[in-house]
Amino acid sequence: MAKFGVKIYGVDAIIKRFDAAPQKMMEESKLIIDAAVIEIAAKAKQVVPVSSLSKVHLKDTIRHSKFVVGKGASVSAGNINVRYAAYVEFGTGDSFQIPVYPNVNMGDLEEYAASFKRRKKALLGVPHRPYMFSSYSEVFTSMIKKLKSVKI
């Protein structure tokens, strides 16, 4: 009777790669997310309207925070001196329009935008001039592609 055998080499190396995979994936994902929030902030600064009447510009308040486990990453605009960031993004009044973004839950975004509606005459009818969500939408798809390409 003939004997048949198979010997597998490199199993230790494969196991070592699998053991290191979670840490490697976290590190690479963090770099991709951090690059994305920097890009979103930069794009938002490029397209946000700048008023010549204002001493402090909305553009100067756009900032990002890098990824932290359990907290995520963020891009934000506005501060104590610039409280109109959302009004520029969404417009004001009863008839404001929000562009449709392919990778944003529009129901949630419309609900969020509605929370900034004001009934004051001075604010009614300001048109939307998106800068934040449009920048996010542009960067999001490429960020997801990069995250999906992370290898162990």
Buried (B, 14 or more C-beta within 10 A) or exposed (E): EEEEEEEEEEEEEEEEEEEEEEEEBEEBBBBBBBBBBBBBBBBBBEBBEEEEEEEEBBBBBBBBBBBEEEEEBBBBBBEEEBEBBBBBBBBBBEEBEBEEBEEBEEEEBEEBBEEBBEEEEEBBEBEBBBBBBBBBBBBBEEBEEBBEEBEE
